[in-house]
């Protein structure tokens, strides 16, 4: 394992590699030359802490630097792939402190630009940052039980990565629909829209993800990277400046987060109750 711990055949990584991910909310497992990164925080429905986001980035780095590994499959546990970041601001016991890295913790660009193939095996609920991980993967293999959502605007966040990437997958009209309505949609619609390319029966997900990884590994790495670069040029420019300004200066993200935690509507939602019938004059 080249200093990253020891793995034999199919099984869990031991020693340094697990610690290298910097969190107990991720599990790393090897199946031959393929590494599996399991998002495994069931007590919080797999909500991603900063250390977990950075741990996924570390897993990508691991498969690109370890000579015994050739590809990465990212998957969830139970009925959840990943719902995005932990809006409660909670951390996982044993999480490495990633606060000093700021937004550099996020794995989306690392997944998209990885030289080693990255496959998303989407086993269930897939939203927000979890959906971006699936979109940025080389192939997203999706269970027929999976559901999707782009909920950032509900929290007052003008998400620049979705605004840049989603139209490249589904077109501008569908991207507007999914981002502005923040509605849920199922695996069949995700496939129809072109958000993902493969939907399989839930019980076949693991083998289908492994098959996808093996198929990609049949292509030569240098030519594959050139093709990925050309495909990635179809994404729009990510307007980080506007998004980071909103997160720091706009009252809307703070109100959106408060409303979520307090289980109420944000204050920008208009009163949509039927108009009250005016009192009738009395005689």
C-alpha positions in Angstrom: 0.0 0.0 0.0 2.9 2.4 -0.4 2.8 3.8 3.1 -1.0 4.1 3.2 -1.8 1.0 5.3 -2.2 -2.7 4.2 -4.9 -4.4 2.3 -5.1 -8.0 1.2 -7.5 -9.1 -1.6 -11.0 -8.0 -0.8 -11.5 -6.4 2.6 -11.2 -3.3 4.8 -8.2 -1.1 4.7 -6.2 -1.2 7.9 -3.6 1.0 9.5 -2.7 4.3 8.0 -5.1 4.4 5.0 -8.2 4.6 7.1 -6.7 7.4 9.3 -5.6 9.2 6.1 -9.3 9.8 5.3 -9.5 11.8 8.5 -12.9 10.7 9.6 -14.8 7.7 11.0 -17.8 8.6 8.8 -16.1 7.0 5.8 -14.9 3.4 5.3 -12.4 2.3 2.7 -12.5 -1.2 1.3 -10.5 -2.9 -1.4 -11.8 -5.3 -4.1 -8.7 -6.2 -6.1 -7.4 -3.0 -7.7 -10.7 -1.1 -7.0 -11.2 0.9 -3.8 -14.6 1.4 -2.3 -15.3 4.5 -0.3 -18.4 3.9 1.8 -20.2 7.0 3.2 -21.2 5.5 6.6 -22.7 7.8 9.1 -26.1 6.2 9.7 -26.9 8.1 12.9 -27.0 11.4 10.8 -28.4 9.8 7.6 -25.0 10.1 6.0 -24.9 13.9 6.2 -21.4 15.0 5.3 -19.2 16.8 7.8 -16.3 19.0 6.5 -13.9 16.2 7.4 -16.0 13.7 5.4 -16.0 16.0 2.3 -12.3 16.3 2.6 -12.0 12.5 3.2 -13.6 11.8 -0.1 -11.1 14.1 -1.7 -8.3 12.2 0.1 -9.8 8.9 -1.2 -9.5 10.3 -4.8 -5.9 11.3 -4.1 -5.2 7.8 -2.7 -6.3 5.9 -5.8 -4.3 8.3 -7.9 -1.1 7.8 -6.0 -1.2 4.2 -4.7 0.3 1.8 -7.3 -1.9 -1.1 -6.0 -5.1 0.8 -6.7 -6.6 1.7 -10.1 -10.2 3.0 -9.5 -12.5 4.3 -6.9 -16.2 3.5 -6.3 -18.1 5.9 -3.9 -21.3 4.6 -2.3 -23.5 5.1 0.7 -25.1 2.8 3.3 -28.7 1.7 4.0 -31.1 3.8 1.9 -28.9 6.9 1.7 -26.1 7.8 -0.6 -25.5 11.3 0.7 -27.9 14.2 1.4 -25.2 16.9 1.3 -23.5 18.7 4.1 -24.6 18.5 7.8 -26.7 21.6 8.1 -26.6 21.3 11.9 -22.9 22.0 11.9 -22.2 18.7 13.8 -18.9 16.9 13.4 -18.1 13.2 13.8 -16.1 12.0 16.8 -12.6 11.5 15.5 -12.9 13.9 12.6 -9.8 15.7 11.6 -10.0 19.5 11.8 -10.5 20.7 8.3 -11.7 24.2 9.1 -8.5 25.9 8.1 -8.9 24.6 4.5 -12.2 26.6 4.0 -13.9 25.6 0.7 -10.8 23.7 -0.4 -12.2 20.7 1.5 -14.8 20.1 -1.3 -14.1 17.0 -3.5 -16.1 17.9 -6.6 -13.3 19.1 -8.8 -11.0 16.3 -7.6 -13.6 13.7 -8.5 -14.2 15.3 -11.9 -10.5 15.6 -12.8 -9.3 12.3 -11.3 -6.9 10.4 -13.6 -8.1 7.1 -12.0 -11.7 6.3 -12.8 -14.3 7.3 -10.2 -17.7 5.6 -10.2 -20.6 6.6 -8.0 -22.8 3.7 -6.9 -25.9 5.6 -5.8 -27.8 3.4 -3.5 -30.5 5.8 -2.2 -31.2 9.4 -1.3 -28.8 11.6 -3.2 -29.1 15.4 -2.8 -27.0 18.6 -2.7 -23.3 17.8 -2.3 -24.0 14.1 -2.7 -25.6 14.7 -6.0 -22.6 16.8 -7.2 -20.3 13.9 -6.3 -22.5 11.6 -8.4 -22.6 14.1 -11.3 -18.8 14.6 -11.3 -18.0 10.9 -11.3 -17.1 9.3 -14.6 -20.2 7.1 -14.4 -23.0 7.2 -11.9 -24.6 3.8 -11.5 -27.9 4.3 -9.8 -30.2 2.0 -7.9 -33.8 2.0 -9.1 -34.7 3.1 -5.5 -32.6 6.2 -5.6 -34.1 9.7 -5.3 -32.6 13.1 -6.1 -33.0 16.7 -5.2 -31.1 20.1 -5.7 -32.3 21.8 -2.4 -29.7 24.6 -2.1 -32.1 27.5 -2.9 -34.4 26.3 -0.2 -31.6 27.2 2.2 -30.9 30.6 0.5 -27.7 29.4 -1.2 -27.0 30.4 -4.9 -25.0 27.3 -5.6 -22.4 28.1 -8.3 -21.3 24.5 -9.0 -24.8 23.3 -9.8 -25.5 26.4 -11.9 -22.4 25.6 -13.9 -22.7 21.9 -14.1 -26.4 21.0 -14.2 -27.2 22.6 -17.6 -24.4 20.6 -19.2 -26.1 17.4 -18.0 -29.8 18.1 -18.5 -30.1 21.4 -20.5 -31.0 24.8 -19.3 -34.8 24.3 -19.1 -34.5 21.2 -16.9 -31.8 22.8 -14.8 -34.0 25.8 -14.1 -36.8 23.4 -13.1 -34.7 21.3 -10.8 -32.9 24.3 -9.1 -35.7 26.8 -8.8 -38.4 24.3 -7.7 -36.0 22.1 -5.6 -38.4 19.3 -6.1 -37.6 15.6 -5.6 -37.3 13.3 -8.5 -36.7 9.5 -9.0 -34.1 7.4 -10.7 -36.2 7.0 -13.8 -36.5 10.7 -14.3 -32.8 11.2 -13.6 -32.1 8.8 -16.4 -34.6 10.4 -18.8 -33.1 13.8 -18.2 -29.6 12.6 -18.7 -28.5 13.4 -15.2 -27.2 9.8 -14.8 -26.5 7.1 -17.4 -27.3 3.8 -15.7 -30.1 2.6 -13.5 -30.1 -0.9 -12.3 -32.2 -3.1 -9.9 -31.2 -2.2 -6.3 -29.8 -5.7 -5.6 -27.5 -5.5 -8.6 -25.9 -2.2 -7.7 -22.6 -3.5 -6.4 -21.9 -5.7 -9.4 -23.0 -3.1 -11.8 -20.7 -0.5 -10.3 -17.8 -2.9 -10.4 -18.6 -3.7 -14.0 -18.6 0.0 -14.9 -15.2 0.5 -13.2 -13.7 -2.5 -15.1 -15.1 -1.2 -18.4 -13.4 2.2 -17.9 -10.2 0.6 -16.9 -10.0 -1.1 -20.4 -9.3 2.3 -21.9 -5.7 3.8 -21.8 -5.2 6.4 -19.1 -3.5 9.1 -21.1 -6.1 9.1 -23.9 -8.9 8.8 -21.3 -7.6 11.9 -19.5 -7.6 13.9 -22.7 -11.2 12.9 -23.4 -12.3 13.8 -19.9 -10.6 17.2 -20.2 -12.5 17.9 -23.5 -15.8 16.7 -21.9 -15.2 18.9 -18.8 -14.9 21.9 -21.0 -18.6 21.7 -21.6 -19.2 22.8 -18.0 -19.8 26.5 -17.4 -17.6 28.8 -15.3 -18.2 28.3 -11.6 -19.0 31.7 -10.1 -17.5 31.1 -6.7 -17.3 34.8 -6.0 -21.1 35.3 -6.0 -21.7 32.2 -4.0 -19.1 32.9 -1.3 -20.3 36.5 -1.1 -23.8 35.3 -0.4 -22.6 32.8 2.2 -20.7 35.6 4.0 -22.9 38.7 3.5 -26.5 37.8 2.5 -29.0 37.2 5.3 -30.8 34.5 3.2 -28.4 31.6 3.9 -28.6 32.2 7.6 -32.4 32.5 7.6 -32.6 29.4 5.4 -30.4 27.4 7.8 -32.4 28.6 10.9 -35.7 27.8 9.2 -34.4 24.3 8.4 -33.3 23.6 12.0 -36.5 25.1 13.4 -38.6 23.1 11.0 -40.5 26.1 9.6 -40.8 28.1 6.4 -38.2 30.8 5.8 -39.4 34.3 6.1 -39.2 34.9 2.3 -42.0 32.5 1.6 -45.2 34.5 1.1 -48.4 33.6 3.0 -50.2 31.4 0.5 -53.3 30.8 2.6 -56.6 31.6 0.8 -57.6 35.3 1.1 -59.7 35.8 4.2 -63.3 36.6 3.4 -64.0 40.2 4.7 -66.3 40.6 7.6 -69.8 41.3 6.4 -71.2 44.6 7.6 -73.9 44.3 10.3 -77.1 46.2 10.3 
